[in-house]
Amino acid sequence: MATQIVMDHTGDTRHYFDAKDAQALAKAEERFKELTRDGFTAAVRNAAGDVSRVRSFDPTAEETLFFPRLVGG
Amino acid sequence: MFLFGRYPVEARSLIRVVRRLSRIFSSKDNSEARSQRLLRTWLTPEQRAQFDAKRYFDVIGCDSRKRYRIYYGTATNVHEIDVAGRPKVGWCFVPDGYLAAGDIMLAQKISLETNEVGALLIANRFPIELSRRY
């Protein structure tokens, strides 16, 4: 089961989907586009723990993390 | 016993409120606890060990290869570290919105490791002398 994790005031909200289900995959891709359009950064990590940013939806990603746009503190 | 005898309804109501508040603040599922769990999951084994021992972890900027230290906190918690391991300057940048400390620290880590220049362009510099940590 693939997961999209979106940071929010509750800690995070998780969206689970079956990447083999075309309808669920389309919904996940739409969520990805909406979030990144709203300024969220999307990131994935590999088995070693190295993190990378992703700018387009990766249907093979097991876990994608989204955090809101940065602002100066 | 005295409370229940004299103010049965009020006392029980108060106890219920206190219990509920206690559950909220000590819950392992509040935003802070959830953000800490998420952060720990995304740290490398070395960063996790450092964070467990010292309440901070180091990251290497993807562009400059400089070292930054991210302290537990929600603001003025990122310090650039010089080659001798001393804090050099502070950088203040956070994800927009009301997020718990773990989420903020994770966003700071990912930003420095994947888009250092972009993060520092947004960030405000601050002198370390102003920080309470030194």
N, CA and C atoms of all chains as a GROMACS GRO file, in nm:
protein
  621
    1MET      N    1   0.084  -0.119   0.000
    1MET     CA    2   0.000   0.000   0.000
    1MET      C    3   0.089   0.126   0.000
    2ALA      N    4   0.074   0.211  -0.100
    2ALA     CA    5   0.152   0.334  -0.106
    2ALA      C    6   0.088   0.441  -0.017
    3THR      N    7   0.168   0.537   0.026
    3THR     CA    8   0.119   0.639   0.118
    3THR      C    9   0.163   0.778   0.075
    4GLN      N   10   0.072   0.872   0.087
    4GLN     CA   11   0.106   1.014   0.074
    4GLN      C   12   0.085   1.076   0.213
    5ILE      N   13   0.190   1.136   0.266
    5ILE     CA   14   0.185   1.194   0.401
    5ILE      C   15   0.188   1.346   0.387
    6VAL      N   16   0.087   1.410   0.439
    6VAL     CA   17   0.078   1.555   0.427
    6VAL      C   18   0.089   1.617   0.567
    7MET      N   19   0.192   1.697   0.589
    7MET     CA   20   0.207   1.764   0.719
    7MET      C   21   0.094   1.863   0.740
    8ASP      N   22   0.042   1.866   0.861
    8ASP     CA   23  -0.062   1.964   0.895
    8ASP      C   24  -0.064   1.985   1.047
    9HIS      N   25  -0.161   2.062   1.096
    9HIS     CA   26  -0.164   2.097   1.238
    9HIS      C   27  -0.188   1.977   1.329
   10THR      N   28  -0.234   1.865   1.273
   10THR     CA   29  -0.255   1.745   1.355
   10THR      C   30  -0.128   1.660   1.364
   11GLY      N   31  -0.024   1.703   1.296
   11GLY     CA   32   0.098   1.623   1.282
   11GLY      C   33   0.110   1.588   1.136
   12ASP      N   34   0.024   1.499   1.090
   12ASP     CA   35   0.016   1.470   0.948
   12ASP      C   36  -0.114   1.397   0.918
   13THR      N   37  -0.150   1.402   0.791
   13THR     CA   38  -0.265   1.324   0.742
   13THR      C   39  -0.211   1.229   0.637
   14ARG      N   40  -0.253   1.104   0.648
   14ARG     CA   41  -0.201   1.001   0.557
   14ARG      C   42  -0.308   0.953   0.460
   15HIS      N   43  -0.270   0.943   0.336
   15HIS     CA   44  -0.360   0.893   0.232
   15HIS      C   45  -0.298   0.764   0.178
   16TYR      N   46  -0.366   0.654   0.202
   16TYR     CA   47  -0.317   0.524   0.155
   16TYR      C   48  -0.387   0.489   0.024
   17PHE      N   49  -0.314   0.430  -0.066
   17PHE     CA   50  -0.378   0.387  -0.191
   17PHE      C   51  -0.304   0.266  -0.249
   18ASP      N   52  -0.379   0.190  -0.326
   18ASP     CA   53  -0.323   0.073  -0.393
   18ASP      C   54  -0.271   0.118  -0.529
   19ALA      N   55  -0.140   0.113  -0.546
   19ALA     CA   56  -0.079   0.162  -0.670
   19ALA      C   57  -0.116   0.077  -0.792
   20LYS      N   58  -0.176  -0.041  -0.768
   20LYS     CA   59  -0.217  -0.126  -0.881
   20LYS      C   60  -0.359  -0.093  -0.926
   21ASP      N   61  -0.426  -0.010  -0.847
   21ASP     CA   62  -0.564   0.029  -0.879
   21ASP      C   63  -0.559   0.161  -0.958
   22ALA      N   64  -0.598   0.155  -1.084
   22ALA     CA   65  -0.585   0.271  -1.172
   22ALA      C   66  -0.662   0.393  -1.120
   23GLN      N   67  -0.778   0.368  -1.064
   23GLN     CA   68  -0.860   0.480  -1.014
   23GLN      C   69  -0.794   0.546  -0.892
   24ALA      N   70  -0.742   0.461  -0.802
   24ALA     CA   71  -0.674   0.512  -0.683
   24ALA      C   72  -0.547   0.586  -0.720
   25LEU      N   73  -0.481   0.534  -0.821
   25LEU     CA   74  -0.356   0.597  -0.867
   25LEU      C   75  -0.384   0.735  -0.927
   26ALA      N   76  -0.491   0.743  -1.003
   26ALA     CA   77  -0.529   0.872  -1.063
   26ALA      C   78  -0.563   0.974  -0.955
   27LYS      N   79  -0.631   0.928  -0.852
   27LYS     CA   80  -0.668   1.016  -0.741
   27LYS      C   81  -0.541   1.064  -0.667
   28ALA      N   82  -0.447   0.974  -0.650
   28ALA     CA   83  -0.321   1.010  -0.583
   28ALA      C   84  -0.242   1.111  -0.667
   29GLU      N   85  -0.245   1.090  -0.798
   29GLU     CA   86  -0.174   1.184  -0.886
   29GLU      C   87  -0.239   1.322  -0.880
   30GLU      N   88  -0.370   1.324  -0.876
   30GLU     CA   89  -0.442   1.451  -0.867
   30GLU      C   90  -0.409   1.522  -0.735
   31ARG      N   91  -0.402   1.444  -0.627
   31ARG     CA   92  -0.366   1.501  -0.496
   31ARG      C   93  -0.225   1.560  -0.502
   32PHE      N   94  -0.135   1.487  -0.566
   32PHE     CA   95   0.003   1.534  -0.579
   32PHE      C   96   0.004   1.670  -0.651
   33LYS      N   97  -0.069   1.676  -0.761
   33LYS     CA   98  -0.070   1.800  -0.840
   33LYS      C   99  -0.130   1.916  -0.761
   34GLU      N  100  -0.238   1.889  -0.690
   34GLU     CA  101  -0.304   1.994  -0.611
   34GLU      C  102  -0.210   2.048  -0.503
   35LEU      N  103  -0.146   1.957  -0.433
   35LEU     CA  104  -0.059   1.999  -0.323
   35LEU      C  105   0.061   2.078  -0.374
   36THR      N  106   0.124   2.030  -0.478
   36THR     CA  107   0.242   2.101  -0.529
   36THR      C  108   0.201   2.235  -0.592
   37ARG      N  109   0.082   2.238  -0.650
   37ARG     CA  110   0.030   2.365  -0.703
   37ARG      C  111   0.009   2.465  -0.589
   38ASP      N  112  -0.029   2.414  -0.473
   38ASP     CA  113  -0.051   2.501  -0.357
   38ASP      C  114   0.078   2.537  -0.285
   39GLY      N  115   0.190   2.494  -0.336
   39GLY     CA  116   0.319   2.533  -0.278
   39GLY      C  117   0.384   2.427  -0.190
   40PHE      N  118   0.322   2.312  -0.175
   40PHE     CA  119   0.384   2.206  -0.094
   40PHE      C  120   0.505   2.149  -0.168
   41THR      N  121   0.605   2.110  -0.092
   41THR     CA  122   0.721   2.039  -0.146
   41THR      C  123   0.697   1.889  -0.126
   42ALA      N  124   0.726   1.811  -0.229
   42ALA     CA  125   0.711   1.666  -0.219
   42ALA      C  126   0.849   1.603  -0.211
   43ALA      N  127   0.863   1.506  -0.122
   43ALA     CA  128   0.992   1.440  -0.106
   43ALA      C  129   0.973   1.290  -0.087
   44VAL      N  130   1.073   1.215  -0.130
   44VAL     CA  131   1.074   1.070  -0.110
   44VAL      C  132   1.210   1.034  -0.051
   45ARG      N  133   1.222   0.913   0.000
   45ARG     CA  134   1.352   0.870   0.053
   45ARG      C  135   1.378   0.726   0.008
   46ASN      N  136   1.507   0.693   0.000
   46ASN     CA  137   1.541   0.556  -0.039
   46ASN      C  138   1.569   0.472   0.086
   47ALA      N  139   1.605   0.348   0.063
   47ALA     CA  140   1.624   0.255   0.175
   47ALA      C  141   1.734   0.302   0.271
   48ALA      N  142   1.834   0.373   0.218
   48ALA     CA  143   1.944   0.420   0.304
   48ALA      C  144   1.905   0.544   0.384
   49GLY      N  145   1.789   0.599   0.354
   49GLY     CA  146   1.743   0.717   0.427
   49GLY      C  147   1.775   0.847   0.356
   50ASP      N  148   1.835   0.838   0.237
   50ASP     CA  149   1.865   0.961   0.162
   50ASP      C  150   1.736   1.017   0.102
   51VAL      N  151   1.722   1.149   0.115
   51VAL     CA  152   1.598   1.214   0.076
   51VAL      C  153   1.616   1.287  -0.057
   52SER      N  154   1.514   1.286  -0.139
   52SER     CA  155   1.518   1.367  -0.262
   52SER      C  156   1.382   1.430  -0.286
   53ARG      N  157   1.386   1.547  -0.351
   53ARG     CA  158   1.262   1.616  -0.386
   53ARG      C  159   1.208   1.556  -0.515
   54VAL      N  160   1.076   1.554  -0.527
   54VAL     CA  161   1.018   1.507  -0.653
   54VAL      C  162   0.925   1.617  -0.705
   55ARG      N  163   0.934   1.642  -0.835
   55ARG     CA  164   0.854   1.748  -0.894
   55ARG      C  165   0.738   1.697  -0.977
   56SER      N  166   0.740   1.567  -0.999
   56SER     CA  167   0.624   1.509  -1.070
   56SER      C  168   0.586   1.378  -1.000
   57PHE      N  169   0.464   1.339  -1.017
   57PHE     CA  170   0.411   1.221  -0.949
   57PHE      C  171   0.486   1.095  -0.991
   58ASP      N  172   0.530   1.019  -0.892
   58ASP     CA  173   0.599   0.893  -0.918
   58ASP      C  174   0.508   0.779  -0.873
   59PRO      N  175   0.449   0.706  -0.966
   59PRO     CA  176   0.354   0.601  -0.930
   59PRO      C  177   0.419   0.484  -0.857
   60THR      N  178   0.553   0.477  -0.860
   60THR     CA  179   0.621   0.366  -0.793
   60THR      C  180   0.666   0.402  -0.651
   61ALA      N  181   0.650   0.528  -0.612
   61ALA     CA  182   0.696   0.570  -0.478
   61ALA      C  183   0.609   0.508  -0.370
   62GLU      N  184   0.673   0.443  -0.276
   62GLU     CA  185   0.599   0.380  -0.166
   62GLU      C  186   0.548   0.484  -0.066
   63GLU      N  187   0.627   0.590  -0.049
   63GLU     CA  188   0.591   0.692   0.050
   63GLU      C  189   0.634   0.829  -0.002
   64THR      N  190   0.543   0.921  -0.008
   64THR     CA  191   0.576   1.058  -0.049
   64THR      C  192   0.532   1.152   0.063
   65LEU      N  193   0.624   1.240   0.100
   65LEU     CA  194   0.596   1.335   0.209
   65LEU      C  195   0.577   1.475   0.151
   66PHE      N  196   0.477   1.545   0.202
   66PHE     CA  197   0.450   1.681   0.155
   66PHE      C  198   0.460   1.777   0.273
   67PHE      N  199   0.532   1.888   0.254
   67PHE     CA  200   0.532   1.991   0.359
   67PHE      C  201   0.505   2.127   0.295
   68PRO      N  202   0.445   2.218   0.372
   68PRO     CA  203   0.406   2.348   0.316
   68PRO      C  204   0.527   2.432   0.274
   69ARG      N  205   0.500   2.534   0.192
   69ARG     CA  206   0.607   2.622   0.145
   69ARG      C  207   0.680   2.685   0.262
   70LEU      N  208   0.808   2.715   0.241
   70LEU     CA  209   0.890   2.774   0.348
   70LEU      C  210   0.868   2.924   0.356
   71VAL      N  211   0.878   2.976   0.476
   71VAL     CA  212   0.876   3.121   0.497
   71VAL      C  213   0.990   3.156   0.592
   72GLY      N  214   1.038   3.277   0.580
   72GLY     CA  215   1.144   3.322   0.671
   72GLY      C  216   1.087   3.340   0.811
   73GLY      N  217   1.162   3.298   0.909
   73GLY     CA  218   1.111   3.306   1.047
   73GLY      C  219   1.154   3.433   1.116
   74MET      N  220  -1.403   1.161   4.897
   74MET     CA  221  -1.526   1.124   4.965
   74MET      C  222  -1.602   1.249   5.008
   75PHE      N  223  -1.524   1.342   5.068
   75PHE     CA  224  -1.583   1.469   5.112
   75PHE      C  225  -1.638   1.545   4.992
   76LEU      N  226  -1.556   1.552   4.887
   76LEU     CA  227  -1.598   1.624   4.766
   76LEU      C  228  -1.723   1.562   4.704
   77PHE      N  229  -1.722   1.430   4.697
   77PHE     CA  230  -1.835   1.365   4.633
   77PHE      C  231  -1.961   1.381   4.717
   78GLY      N  232  -1.942   1.384   4.851
   78GLY     CA  233  -2.058   1.397   4.939
   78GLY      C  234  -2.120   1.536   4.930
   79ARG      N  235  -2.034   1.636   4.927
   79ARG     CA  236  -2.085   1.773   4.933
   79ARG      C  237  -2.121   1.830   4.795
   80TYR      N  238  -2.033   1.802   4.698
   80TYR     CA  239  -2.058   1.853   4.561
   80TYR      C  240  -2.054   1.737   4.463
   81PRO      N  241  -2.146   1.648   4.470
   81PRO     CA  242  -2.135   1.527   4.388
   81PRO      C  243  -2.128   1.556   4.238
   82VAL      N  244  -2.212   1.640   4.189
   82VAL     CA  245  -2.218   1.664   4.045
   82VAL      C  246  -2.097   1.744   3.998
   83GLU      N  247  -2.069   1.855   4.072
   83GLU     CA  248  -1.959   1.942   4.031
   83GLU      C  249  -1.824   1.868   4.035
   84ALA      N  250  -1.804   1.793   4.143
   84ALA     CA  251  -1.676   1.723   4.159
   84ALA      C  252  -1.657   1.620   4.049
   85ARG      N  253  -1.761   1.546   4.020
   85ARG     CA  254  -1.748   1.444   3.916
   85ARG      C  255  -1.724   1.507   3.780
   86SER      N  256  -1.792   1.619   3.759
   86SER     CA  257  -1.774   1.689   3.632
   86SER      C  258  -1.631   1.740   3.619
   87LEU      N  259  -1.579   1.795   3.730
   87LEU     CA  260  -1.442   1.846   3.730
   87LEU      C  261  -1.342   1.734   3.703
   88ILE      N  262  -1.366   1.622   3.769
   88ILE     CA  263  -1.276   1.507   3.748
   88ILE      C  264  -1.278   1.463   3.603
   89ARG      N  265  -1.398   1.464   3.545
   89ARG     CA  266  -1.409   1.424   3.403
   89ARG      C  267  -1.328   1.519   3.314
   90VAL      N  268  -1.338   1.650   3.343
   90VAL     CA  269  -1.266   1.750   3.263
   90VAL      C  270  -1.115   1.731   3.277
   91VAL      N  271  -1.071   1.712   3.402
   91VAL     CA  272  -0.928   1.695   3.427
   91VAL      C  273  -0.877   1.570   3.355
   92ARG      N  274  -0.955   1.462   3.362
   92ARG     CA  275  -0.914   1.337   3.296
   92ARG      C  276  -0.904   1.357   3.145
   93ARG      N  277  -1.002   1.430   3.091
   93ARG     CA  278  -1.003   1.451   2.946
   93ARG      C  279  -0.882   1.535   2.902
   94LEU      N  280  -0.855   1.642   2.979
   94LEU     CA  281  -0.740   1.726   2.948
   94LEU      C  282  -0.610   1.647   2.959
   95SER      N  283  -0.603   1.565   3.063
   95SER     CA  284  -0.484   1.484   3.083
   95SER      C  285  -0.462   1.390   2.965
   96ARG      N  286  -0.574   1.332   2.917
   96ARG     CA  287  -0.564   1.242   2.801
   96ARG      C  288  -0.511   1.316   2.680
   97ILE      N  289  -0.560   1.441   2.660
   97ILE     CA  290  -0.519   1.519   2.543
   97ILE      C  291  -0.370   1.550   2.549
   98PHE      N  292  -0.325   1.598   2.668
   98PHE     CA  293  -0.186   1.644   2.676
   98PHE      C  294  -0.085   1.532   2.691
   99SER      N  295  -0.129   1.416   2.740
   99SER     CA  296  -0.032   1.308   2.756
   99SER      C  297  -0.046   1.205   2.645
  100SER      N  298  -0.136   1.231   2.552
  100SER     CA  299  -0.162   1.134   2.446
  100SER      C  300  -0.039   1.107   2.361
  101LYS      N  301  -0.024   0.980   2.323
  101LYS     CA  302   0.085   0.944   2.234
  101LYS      C  303   0.045   0.974   2.091
  102ASP      N  304  -0.074   1.027   2.074
  102ASP     CA  305  -0.120   1.054   1.938
  102ASP      C  306  -0.150   1.201   1.916
  103ASN      N  307  -0.094   1.290   1.999
  103ASN     CA  308  -0.115   1.432   1.971
  103ASN      C  309  -0.020   1.476   1.860
  104SER      N  310  -0.037   1.600   1.813
  104SER     CA  311   0.040   1.644   1.696
  104SER      C  312   0.190   1.639   1.721
  105GLU      N  313   0.230   1.673   1.840
  105GLU     CA  314   0.373   1.673   1.872
  105GLU      C  315   0.430   1.531   1.866
  106ALA      N  316   0.358   1.439   1.928
  106ALA     CA  317   0.406   1.300   1.928
  106ALA      C  318   0.409   1.244   1.786
  107ARG      N  319   0.306   1.275   1.708
  107ARG     CA  320   0.302   1.226   1.569
  107ARG      C  321   0.417   1.284   1.488
  108SER      N  322   0.443   1.414   1.508
  108SER     CA  323   0.550   1.477   1.431
  108SER      C  324   0.687   1.421   1.470
  109GLN      N  325   0.704   1.388   1.596
  109GLN     CA  326   0.831   1.329   1.641
  109GLN      C  327   0.851   1.191   1.578
  110ARG      N  328   0.743   1.115   1.571
  110ARG     CA  329   0.754   0.981   1.510
  110ARG      C  330   0.788   0.993   1.361
  111LEU      N  331   0.723   1.088   1.295
  111LEU     CA  332   0.751   1.106   1.151
  111LEU      C  333   0.896   1.149   1.130
  112LEU      N  334   0.940   1.244   1.211
  112LEU     CA  335   1.079   1.291   1.200
  112LEU      C  336   1.176   1.176   1.218
  113ARG      N  337   1.157   1.097   1.321
  113ARG     CA  338   1.250   0.987   1.349
  113ARG      C  339   1.254   0.887   1.233
  114THR      N  340   1.139   0.867   1.171
  114THR     CA  341   1.133   0.773   1.058
  114THR      C  342   1.217   0.823   0.941
  115TRP      N  343   1.220   0.956   0.923
  115TRP     CA  344   1.288   1.012   0.806
  115TRP      C  345   1.434   1.049   0.831
  116LEU      N  346   1.479   1.043   0.954
  116LEU     CA  347   1.621   1.070   0.982
  116LEU      C  348   1.704   0.950   0.939
  117THR      N  349   1.830   0.976   0.901
  117THR     CA  350   1.921   0.864   0.875
  117THR      C  351   1.954   0.801   1.011
  118PRO      N  352   2.006   0.680   1.012
  118PRO     CA  353   2.041   0.617   1.141
  118PRO      C  354   2.137   0.704   1.224
  119GLU      N  355   2.232   0.770   1.156
  119GLU     CA  356   2.328   0.854   1.228
  119GLU      C  357   2.258   0.976   1.289
  120GLN      N  358   2.171   1.036   1.212
  120GLN     CA  359   2.098   1.154   1.262
  120GLN      C  360   2.006   1.115   1.378
  121ARG      N  361   1.945   0.998   1.367
  121ARG     CA  362   1.852   0.953   1.472
  121ARG      C  363   1.930   0.930   1.603
  122ALA      N  364   2.046   0.869   1.592
  122ALA     CA  365   2.127   0.844   1.711
  122ALA      C  366   2.171   0.976   1.774
  123GLN      N  367   2.211   1.070   1.690
  123GLN     CA  368   2.253   1.201   1.739
  123GLN      C  369   2.136   1.274   1.806
  124PHE      N  370   2.021   1.268   1.744
  124PHE     CA  371   1.903   1.335   1.799
  124PHE      C  372   1.862   1.272   1.932
  125ASP      N  373   1.867   1.141   1.941
  125ASP     CA  374   1.830   1.074   2.066
  125ASP      C  375   1.925   1.112   2.179
  126ALA      N  376   2.052   1.128   2.144
  126ALA     CA  377   2.152   1.158   2.247
  126ALA      C  378   2.156   1.306   2.284
  127LYS      N  379   2.136   1.395   2.185
  127LYS     CA  380   2.163   1.537   2.209
  127LYS      C  381   2.049   1.633   2.179
  128ARG      N  382   1.938   1.583   2.130
  128ARG     CA  383   1.824   1.668   2.096
  128ARG      C  384   1.852   1.759   1.977
  129TYR      N  385   1.954   1.729   1.900
  129TYR     CA  386   1.977   1.796   1.773
  129TYR      C  387   2.038   1.696   1.676
  130PHE      N  388   2.038   1.730   1.548
  130PHE     CA  389   2.105   1.645   1.450
  130PHE      C  390   2.166   1.735   1.342
  131ASP      N  391   2.270   1.685   1.278
  131ASP     CA  392   2.339   1.762   1.175
  131ASP      C  393   2.295   1.718   1.036
  132VAL      N  394   2.291   1.814   0.945
  132VAL     CA  395   2.264   1.783   0.805
  132VAL      C  396   2.371   1.853   0.721
  133ILE      N  397   2.394   1.800   0.602
  133ILE     CA  398   2.490   1.861   0.511
  133ILE      C  399   2.412   1.927   0.397
  134GLY      N  400   2.439   2.055   0.374
  134GLY     CA  401   2.372   2.127   0.267
  134GLY      C  402   2.408   2.068   0.132
  135CYS      N  403   2.309   2.048   0.047
  135CYS     CA  404   2.332   1.980  -0.081
  135CYS      C  405   2.415   2.064  -0.177
  136ASP      N  406   2.414   2.195  -0.163
  136ASP     CA  407   2.484   2.281  -0.259
  136ASP      C  408   2.625   2.316  -0.211
  137SER      N  409   2.637   2.362  -0.087
  137SER     CA  410   2.767   2.410  -0.037
  137SER      C  411   2.846   2.302   0.037
  138ARG      N  412   2.780   2.193   0.074
  138ARG     CA  413   2.837   2.087   0.160
  138ARG      C  414   2.868   2.138   0.300
  139LYS      N  415   2.811   2.254   0.336
  139LYS     CA  416   2.828   2.305   0.473
  139LYS      C  417   2.745   2.220   0.569
  140ARG      N  418   2.786   2.226   0.697
  140ARG     CA  419   2.713   2.150   0.799
  140ARG      C  420   2.617   2.243   0.873
  141TYR      N  421   2.497   2.196   0.893
  141TYR     CA  422   2.396   2.270   0.970
  141TYR      C  423   2.351   2.182   1.086
  142ARG      N  424   2.320   2.247   1.197
  142ARG     CA  425   2.271   2.173   1.313
  142ARG      C  426   2.126   2.215   1.339
  143ILE      N  427   2.038   2.119   1.339
  143ILE     CA  428   1.896   2.147   1.362
  143ILE      C  429   1.861   2.103   1.503
  144TYR      N  430   1.827   2.203   1.585
  144TYR     CA  431   1.791   2.176   1.725
  144TYR      C  432   1.641   2.150   1.737
  145TYR      N  433   1.605   2.081   1.844
  145TYR     CA  434   1.463   2.063   1.872
  145TYR      C  435   1.403   2.202   1.894
  146GLY      N  436   1.299   2.236   1.819
  146GLY     CA  437   1.238   2.367   1.834
  146GLY      C  438   1.156   2.404   1.714
  147THR      N  439   1.096   2.520   1.719
  147THR     CA  440   1.008   2.563   1.610
  147THR      C  441   1.054   2.692   1.544
  148ALA      N  442   1.159   2.757   1.596
  148ALA     CA  443   1.210   2.880   1.535
  148ALA      C  444   1.352   2.904   1.584
  149THR      N  445   1.429   2.977   1.507
  149THR     CA  446   1.572   3.005   1.535
  149THR      C  447   1.644   2.879   1.584
  150ASN      N  448   1.619   2.769   1.519
  150ASN     CA  449   1.675   2.641   1.564
  150ASN      C  450   1.772   2.579   1.464
  151VAL      N  451   1.808   2.655   1.357
  151VAL     CA  452   1.904   2.602   1.260
  151VAL      C  453   2.032   2.684   1.268
  152HIS      N  454   2.142   2.618   1.297
  152HIS     CA  455   2.270   2.687   1.308
  152HIS      C  456   2.368   2.630   1.205
  153GLU      N  457   2.438   2.721   1.137
  153GLU     CA  458   2.545   2.677   1.047
  153GLU      C  459   2.668   2.654   1.133
  154ILE      N  460   2.735   2.542   1.109
  154ILE     CA  461   2.849   2.502   1.192
  154ILE      C  462   2.977   2.516   1.110
  155ASP      N  463   3.081   2.575   1.170
  155ASP     CA  464   3.206   2.592   1.093
  155ASP      C  465   3.289   2.463   1.098
  156VAL      N  466   3.405   2.467   1.031
  156VAL     CA  467   3.485   2.344   1.020
  156VAL      C  468   3.536   2.295   1.155
  157ALA      N  469   3.544   2.388   1.250
  157ALA     CA  470   3.591   2.349   1.384
  157ALA      C  471   3.475   2.298   1.470
  158GLY      N  472   3.356   2.297   1.413
  158GLY     CA  473   3.240   2.246   1.488
  158GLY      C  474   3.171   2.351   1.572
  159ARG      N  475   3.209   2.480   1.550
  159ARG     CA  476   3.147   2.588   1.628
  159ARG      C  477   3.033   2.650   1.550
  160PRO      N  478   2.929   2.697   1.619
  160PRO     CA  479   2.819   2.764   1.550
  160PRO      C  480   2.868   2.895   1.490
  161LYS      N  481   2.827   2.920   1.366
  161LYS     CA  482   2.878   3.035   1.293
  161LYS      C  483   2.769   3.141   1.278
  162VAL      N  484   2.654   3.098   1.230
  162VAL     CA  485   2.542   3.190   1.207
  162VAL      C  486   2.412   3.109   1.215
  163GLY      N  487   2.303   3.177   1.248
  163GLY     CA  488   2.175   3.110   1.255
  163GLY      C  489   2.090   3.140   1.133
  164TRP      N  490   2.006   3.047   1.096
  164TRP     CA  491   1.915   3.065   0.982
  164TRP      C  492   1.774   3.032   1.029
  165CYS      N  493   1.683   3.125   1.007
  165CYS     CA  494   1.546   3.101   1.052
  165CYS      C  495   1.453   3.086   0.932
  166PHE      N  496   1.404   2.968   0.912
  166PHE     CA  497   1.303   2.941   0.808
  166PHE      C  498   1.218   2.824   0.855
  167VAL      N  499   1.092   2.832   0.826
  167VAL     CA  500   0.997   2.729   0.873
  167VAL      C  501   0.891   2.705   0.764
  168PRO      N  502   0.830   2.589   0.766
  168PRO     CA  503   0.717   2.569   0.675
  168PRO      C  504   0.598   2.653   0.722
  169ASP      N  505   0.523   2.703   0.628
  169ASP     CA  506   0.409   2.790   0.660
  169ASP      C  507   0.300   2.712   0.735
  170GLY      N  508   0.232   2.779   0.826
  170GLY     CA  509   0.122   2.715   0.897
  170GLY      C  510   0.160   2.673   1.038
  171TYR      N  511   0.064   2.617   1.108
  171TYR     CA  512   0.085   2.576   1.247
  171TYR      C  513   0.124   2.430   1.251
  172LEU      N  514   0.255   2.406   1.258
  172LEU     CA  515   0.304   2.268   1.260
  172LEU      C  516   0.379   2.242   1.389
  173ALA      N  517   0.382   2.116   1.428
  173ALA     CA  518   0.454   2.076   1.549
  173ALA      C  519   0.604   2.074   1.521
  174ALA      N  520   0.681   2.074   1.629
  174ALA     CA  521   0.828   2.086   1.617
  174ALA      C  522   0.889   1.979   1.526
  175GLY      N  523   0.846   1.856   1.542
  175GLY     CA  524   0.904   1.748   1.460
  175GLY      C  525   0.884   1.771   1.311
  176ASP      N  526   0.766   1.820   1.275
  176ASP     CA  527   0.737   1.848   1.134
  176ASP      C  528   0.825   1.962   1.083
  177ILE      N  529   0.839   2.065   1.164
  177ILE     CA  530   0.921   2.180   1.124
  177ILE      C  531   1.066   2.137   1.104
  178MET      N  532   1.117   2.059   1.197
  178MET     CA  533   1.256   2.013   1.187
  178MET      C  534   1.276   1.924   1.064
  179LEU      N  535   1.177   1.842   1.034
  179LEU     CA  536   1.188   1.754   0.917
  179LEU      C  537   1.186   1.835   0.788
  180ALA      N  538   1.099   1.936   0.782
  180ALA     CA  539   1.095   2.022   0.663
  180ALA      C  540   1.228   2.096   0.648
  181GLN      N  541   1.287   2.140   0.757
  181GLN     CA  542   1.417   2.208   0.752
  181GLN      C  543   1.526   2.114   0.702
  182LYS      N  544   1.524   1.993   0.753
  182LYS     CA  545   1.625   1.892   0.709
  182LYS      C  546   1.614   1.866   0.559
  183ILE      N  547   1.492   1.838   0.513
  183ILE     CA  548   1.474   1.805   0.371
  183ILE      C  549   1.513   1.924   0.284
  184SER      N  550   1.477   2.044   0.328
  184SER     CA  551   1.508   2.163   0.249
  184SER      C  552   1.659   2.181   0.236
  185LEU      N  553   1.732   2.168   0.345
  185LEU     CA  554   1.877   2.186   0.338
  185LEU      C  555   1.945   2.075   0.258
  186GLU      N  556   1.891   1.956   0.266
  186GLU     CA  557   1.952   1.842   0.196
  186GLU      C  558   1.916   1.836   0.048
  187THR      N  559   1.809   1.906   0.010
  187THR     CA  560   1.765   1.894  -0.130
  187THR      C  561   1.756   2.029  -0.204
  188ASN      N  562   1.752   2.139  -0.128
  188ASN     CA  563   1.737   2.270  -0.193
  188ASN      C  564   1.795   2.377  -0.100
  189GLU      N  565   1.923   2.360  -0.067
  189GLU     CA  566   1.987   2.447   0.031
  189GLU      C  567   1.979   2.594  -0.009
  190VAL      N  568   2.016   2.624  -0.133
  190VAL     CA  569   2.018   2.764  -0.176
  190VAL      C  570   1.878   2.825  -0.169
  191GLY      N  571   1.779   2.750  -0.213
  191GLY     CA  572   1.641   2.799  -0.208
  191GLY      C  573   1.595   2.827  -0.065
  192ALA      N  574   1.632   2.739   0.025
  192ALA     CA  575   1.591   2.756   0.166
  192ALA      C  576   1.658   2.879   0.226
  193LEU      N  577   1.787   2.896   0.198
  193LEU     CA  578   1.861   3.009   0.257
  193LEU      C  579   1.819   3.143   0.197
  194LEU      N  580   1.771   3.140   0.074
  194LEU     CA  581   1.721   3.264   0.012
  194LEU      C  582   1.596   3.314   0.088
  195ILE      N  583   1.518   3.220   0.136
  195ILE     CA  584   1.396   3.255   0.210
  195ILE      C  585   1.428   3.288   0.355
  196ALA      N  586   1.530   3.223   0.409
  196ALA     CA  587   1.559   3.231   0.552
  196ALA      C  588   1.608   3.369   0.596
  197ASN      N  589   1.587   3.399   0.721
  197ASN     CA  590   1.647   3.517   0.784
  197ASN      C  591   1.768   3.474   0.864
  198ARG      N  592   1.876   3.547   0.845
  198ARG     CA  593   1.999   3.518   0.923
  198ARG      C  594   1.984   3.578   1.062
  199PHE      N  595   2.042   3.513   1.159
  199PHE     CA  596   2.048   3.577   1.291
  199PHE      C  597   2.181   3.541   1.357
  200PRO      N  598   2.234   3.636   1.434
  200PRO     CA  599   2.361   3.606   1.501
  200PRO      C  600   2.342   3.504   1.611
  201ILE      N  601   2.436   3.416   1.624
  201ILE     CA  602   2.425   3.311   1.724
  201ILE      C  603   2.424   3.368   1.866
  202GLU      N  604   2.490   3.483   1.884
  202GLU     CA  605   2.496   3.543   2.018
  202GLU      C  606   2.356   3.566   2.077
  203LEU      N  607   2.260   3.589   1.989
  203LEU     CA  608   2.125   3.614   2.037
  203LEU      C  609   2.054   3.488   2.083
  204SER      N  610   2.111   3.374   2.042
  204SER     CA  611   2.046   3.249   2.075
  204SER      C  612   2.067   3.215   2.222
  205ARG      N  613   1.969   3.150   2.282
  205ARG     CA  614   1.979   3.109   2.422
  205ARG      C  615   2.065   2.984   2.438
  206ARG      N  616   2.100   2.921   2.324
  206ARG     CA  617   2.170   2.793   2.336
  206ARG      C  618   2.318   2.810   2.366
  207TYR      N  619   2.371   2.932   2.348
  207TYR     CA  620   2.514   2.955   2.372
  207TYR      C  621   2.534   3.067   2.471
   0.00000   0.00000   0.00000
